């Protein structure tokens, strides 16, 4: 709880101020001079950029962001790719330096399995409840057709017997 | 003076809300009609007082009264009038005031239109509604008072965040709040029903219009926000899975689920306790949304109040109301026995599936939204959950939902023969598959996303048309369609709207093309079949900003089709730049042009996107809202409303 409050108290203004400061001197998401000559490599760089978070912005990928730090990261990604890194190697290089906070798509490692499994698990649970409910409803009898009690069936039998020759 | 009167009205409203909370609920418990009937005049009074307070604040903004702290922080004398008015709710304090104003409006509407409700239920609903009002009015008065004065007023204000100075965003918050807060009525009805211990078909019928109204407003509000993001943020994205967007999306999904489950309560008297739970969850998630936006626990583009004290206060309100309602639910849910019986294959089962998919999808969004917080608190990991996660985890639910929707919408109640419905829908299926196959062949080997999306979208649209077609009966008499209940029309229209939105999302995501370059003035360049020419770039002065405006001609096959004026603005008072993309909107595609920085003499960075089917996303949302509106005007709600106008039994009083 203490950490929570600490984090809560300090993070947002700092990010806000940084973002405003950076916005005051705008540069643009993916500049023409950043674009790599090799279209295949550029495409990979774009895809990687879409999964990397701009560290000073609020929930923007570096591909979309106008911040200069995002530009640095975009250039870094391209540099790694030009040097022959695979996508995974380039990502690992950046995560090593900036932490997993930069990954917009969280890893499946550690407790994160819970995040990824949450959807399927909840769906299975909900389907279970749903199926039980529907089955119970389909076997239930509507009020008014509860069946006959012992007296009523005796009486019915009597009537039917009477009609028998 | 007017400001002080507004402040005073706000405090009075708080007191009236306290009376409205306490007196009617005691009256309902003790069966004292006098005490119960306090609720209606109190609800009206509360609304009028808050309306006055809101008008007083608006007056201060319109007249640029810079002795008010809020006006100084969020307005400027040179700002256009529209944004002076929208500035009232473009900030934390003012938007909270709008929030409670709408809350009291809904309360008053229950009082005005609720004459046919049983008196004890009406008293309890209004009491719960007022209790929510008390909590949020206390929040405003004690932590975020909009009427605070400054000892030394400055000469001018600090201007509104320029991103918010936009017609789309001026009306986005009111619609969103109408939706969020509209769900409070469903919540109040649910809690009142739990206290009464009675949920029946009539209850379902009373709740449904409120849910519908809230859902319509949420749909419009979200669509406006998404459209704003599309043209304002400069790269034409329409949804970012930002925490605050998710905050509005979760209640929307729950409201959609509630909309469908309350039909089952109304028509078949089943799913009762589940519907109550959904009503609690829907408003609970509205409050979670409020908490996320205003506490700053999750970093987001939209967060406008980063104050721990306020966050804790809202968290307490959330805990009291949701926790209290859930406790009540746990104690009382058992008493709500379902009556309707239905087979495994039936409309009821299909609606259960709809509810499962919508609620689980909403919870997935919730888990993804708060996971960074949870991971940091419990596992000491600082991580992000962004669009790639949500795309992967959320989309499958919508795909399955889209697949079963046309089938479920046409299954009869109680017991259905699956073969009959599949036969009827076969032409729609074949058409949708053919369209998907055609696009797949045409785009030759690119991702599957486009064809799958087009299939889903057209399956929904054709499915809705089939549904209407079968309603013409054996005689294929189209006049029968005109006599269909509006609710049936609403259903088909809304479902088709969903299909159109899916169509647009698929088209935009799969076939967007992008071009980034340094454009020289007067030198044409080509982007996927369009020829663009940057003619000139000028510096222009706006009312409260400076603009760099480019003049770009757009031509196709040598013929000029549009002149576009993309802008780059800088707001000197707020010290913020914005981009104003220029968009050539067409039926099948948008051309989206953004101007960047100067690159030496007569050359500018330009980004151009061709976005196929982009407009369909929001058109679909509007059609969904229209469907909701049609359903809302259905005769059976009016019959119920008209009942109270019927003359009282014409008996001669025995004197």
Interface residues (C-beta under 8 A of the other chain):
Chain A: X3 X4 X5 X7 X8 X9 X11 X12 X13 X15 X16 X20 X23 X24 X26 X27 X28 X29 X30 X31 X32 X35 X50 X51 X53 X58 X59 X60 X61 X64 X66 X99 X100 X101 X102 X103 X104 X105 X106 X110 X111 X112 X115 X116 X118 X119 X122 X123 X126 X127 X130 X133 X134 X135 X137 X138 X140 X141 X142 X143
Chain B: X233 X234 X235 X237 X240 X241 X242 X243 X270 X295 X296 X297 X299 X300 X301 X303 X306 X308 X311 X338 X339 X340 X341 X342 X343 X344 X348 X349 X352 X353 X356 X359 X360 X363 X364 X367 X368 X371 X373 X375 X376 X377 X378 X379 X381 X382 X383 X384 X385 X386 X387 X388 X389 X392 X393 X394 X396 X397 X516 X517 X518 X568 X575 X576 X577 X596 X597 X599 X605 X607
